[in-house]
Amino acid sequence: MRIINIIITAVIIQFLSADIVHSKNLSYKDFALGNRRKNIITILNKQKYIHHSIFYESNDRYINGIKVKPENSIKIIIKNYMEKEEILLVFDNNDLLFDIYTKKKPIDIRDYVDYRISLIETYGRPVEEQTVNGKYILAWSLNKKRNAVYLIYDSVNENLIINIRDAYLNSSYEPAIEE
């Protein structure tokens, strides 16, 4: 009888921990420009993610002073130990994803260097490099200037923003910048 209890307990523990083992952290790489809002919501509902919150409510969305209207966006906040990541997905009037922001905090110069090397290996040399008030900005132009990728490291606030944008999906869109 004792062996049966041990086996049943082991099987129950295995089933309970199966979701934890197969769960993964959400990443901005899970989303592709041009996806429909309905498909993204299906992805968010179908897959098991840990340590994240999804915001659909009607408050304006901000990432480092960049303001996006709530009806055109979904904000996801991921907390993993001491790190916090915010992902902002922005949709055009046809519900197509055309802009992805991800902000990670806290991050130091070593993390920035790792991201910089990774993005250079992926997209080649940046077309623009700037340093303004403690912010290091790298920009890539892809697909005959259709897509753009920005890497912004803010050494003062110790955060990093990666922005991926499809310029042709919604060329009239410009996020408001609060200063």
C-alpha positions, 0 to 999 in steps of 0.5 A: 500500500505504501508503494502505491501511495508513493507512485501516486504522489510521484505521478501527481507531482509530475503532472503539477510541475509539467506546466512549470517545466514547459513554461517559458518567459515571454520575449519580444522575439515571440512577435513578428511585425505584420501579425494581426492583433487576433493572432497575437492575442491567440498566442498570448492565450494559448502558450503558458508564460510565467511571471508576466501581466498583460494590460488591455485596459484604457490607460495610455501606455508609456515607455521612457516618455514615449506615449502610445494610445491604448486602443492601438496597443497591448502592454506586457510586463514581465518580472523575473527576479530583480529584472523587469521587462516591458513589451509594448505592441502597437497596431495600426488601424487594420490591427496589424502589428507594426511597432514593438518596444521592449524595455529592460531594467536594470541593465548595465553597460555589459548588458548593452555591449552584449545586445549591441554585439548580438544585433550587429551579428544579426543586422550588420553594422548600424547606419547611425550611432549617437550619444546624447545626454548619457543615451547611446543610440544605435539604428539599423535600416533594413529591407530598403528602409522598410524596417528599422531597429533601434537600440537605446541604452540609457546609462543614467536610468540604467535601462535598455530599449529595443524598438523594431518598426515597420515604417510602411504599415503605418507611415503616418504614426508618430508616438507622442514624446513627453519631455 
